[in-house]
Amino acid sequence: MYSISEVARKFGITVRTIRYYEDVGLINKGTRKNGIRHYEKDEIVYSISCIIFMKSLNFKIAEIKDILKHPIYIKEILMNIRIFLIEKEIFTLSKEKEYLVESLVNKDWKQIPINDENIVVKLTAGSTSIAKKLNKIEKMGEYSRGEINEFVSEYKAWHKDSGILIDDDQLYLFLTSNDYTKNKCLKSILRKYFECNNLKSFYQ
């Protein structure tokens, strides 16, 4: 038998999701051992695999429940449909990638290597601290060269800790871009950063 946590790890889903599937009748109720839910291996593997596959075909929970109770579909046909949906998604993502790459090229922005699929989570984890420091500087109105350099250093470190290396070239490209941004304070700080450090090469 598999414990509920073992099932969660095996399929990359949460324990809460498994409990939900049980509550709505998608899977049979587990047997409690020492207060922990356990499931028959073959049965739970089959059920969860079917649920994940059906969800990939955009079936709703109620429809999946009905399919599991009354299996009238030919699995190979559903697999055929899934292939079509995957190909459609690949095409859509390919077009989106082309647009994004072209946009970066037009901005003279060199792509930064990204190798961590959890990078957004890491960025988010450090964003609160940076946002507070930016807000503090914004309220000050006036800031010294030391305060500006300290903030920019921390801004770079925030990205580095998340797995993204940014340099002055990229900060300057952001500063001089014509894109609409609400964060005028950040651009103001970066402008002063380049001015007070006499980074004139960026203005030539």
Buried (B, 14 or more C-beta within 10 A) or exposed (E): BBBBEBBBEBBEBEBEBBBBBBEEEBBEEBEEEEEEBBBBEEEBBEBBEBBEBBEEBEBEBEEBBEBBEEEEEEEEEBEEBBEEEEEEEEEEEEEEEEEEEEEBEEBEBEEEEEEEEEBEEBBEEBEEEBEEBBEEBBEEEEBEEEBBBBBBEBBBEBBEEBBBEBEBEBBBBBBBEEEEEEEEEBBBBBBBBBBBBEEEEBEE
